[in-house]
Amino acid sequence: MSVANISLSKWHKVAGIGLVCGLALAGCDRSDKEDTTEQAELTEQETVDAENSVAPAISCDDPMVQDRLKSALKNTLNQQAQSLATNYANDAEISLANGVVSEKTNGVVIDVQNAAILQQANENGMTTCQASVSMTLPSEDLYQASQVQAANNQPSLQSRLAQDNIRINNNMLVDDAFTYIVGTQGGQVRTRIAGQPALITVVADVMAGSVFKTAMDEQRAQRAAERRATQNNDTTTQTAPIRQPRTVTPVEPIRPTEPTPPPTINKPAESQNSSTANTQAAAAEPSKPATPKAVPKDETIDMVIIEDNSATY
């Protein structure tokens, strides 16, 4: 083979190697650009997903939010009233009937008005709201609670409400600056009460005081009834006659009737004339012929006395 042919062959080999390397470099550069583009697209998609993961804000006056708020108020009120009523009962050493506190708190009417945003939603989508919350209590519970407070030398309900900026209208207690938080978690609407509202504390104390007063009145009535029953039993025991065993007396035979004695004739008084006695004696004896009396012969006697038994002097 000639020298020219050998040189041409070497050149072709070198050119082929260079072409291969050029193609490889081009492929590597294109691959790097594609990786960079994909990473940029992924970063942008993650940012969009992160933005979409933030829960949307919930309106403060949404009906579902208000329902959740009323349920939270009712549960919190019941828990606090249960705790206070138990403390009152333990101090007085009495027992409370099961479910009596829940029955009382269920009678409280809760309403929410004029809901508005107090603070915009944060990064978690939780919004702080403020509303006018009212709780309407039975008049009987307010009256009984006021009696308990007066008996324990506690401040009156009106003074406590004024101190906590709660207004009262008949038997309705209103907090015009009630704060709560709303948002969504796990696709569910969540409502949470902010802090420890004075409205719930006051109403819970009123309900607990009413339950305690009712229990005390029932216990006093029961004790009075027991005392009356004891007194009645004692009186019955004292007045009941003591039964003695009966003694059988032998019956005596009836005696025959004796003849009635003749009436007794009283003797005549000594002052009675003797002629009467003589008359009775003459009547008892048979009559005798009269004996003629001798006439005195003295002529000087002008009057003659003749004895006559039948004469009366």
Secondary structure, 3 states (H helix, E strand, C coil): CCHHHHHHHHHHHHHHHHHHHHHHHHHHHHHHHHHHHHHHHHHHHHHHHHHHHCCCCCCCCCHHHHHHHHHHHHHHHHHHHHHHHHHHHHHHCCCCCCCHHHHHHHCCEEEEEEEEEEECCCCCCCEEEEEEEEEECCHHHHHHHHHHHHHCCCCCHHHHHHHCCCEEECCEEEEEEEEEEEEEECCEEEEEECCCCHHHHHHHHHHHHHHHHHHHHHHHHHHHHHHHHHHHHHHHHHHCCCCCCCCCCCCCCCCCCCCCCCCCCCCCCCCCCHHHHHHHHHHHCCCCCCCCCCCCCCCCCCCCCCCCCCCCC
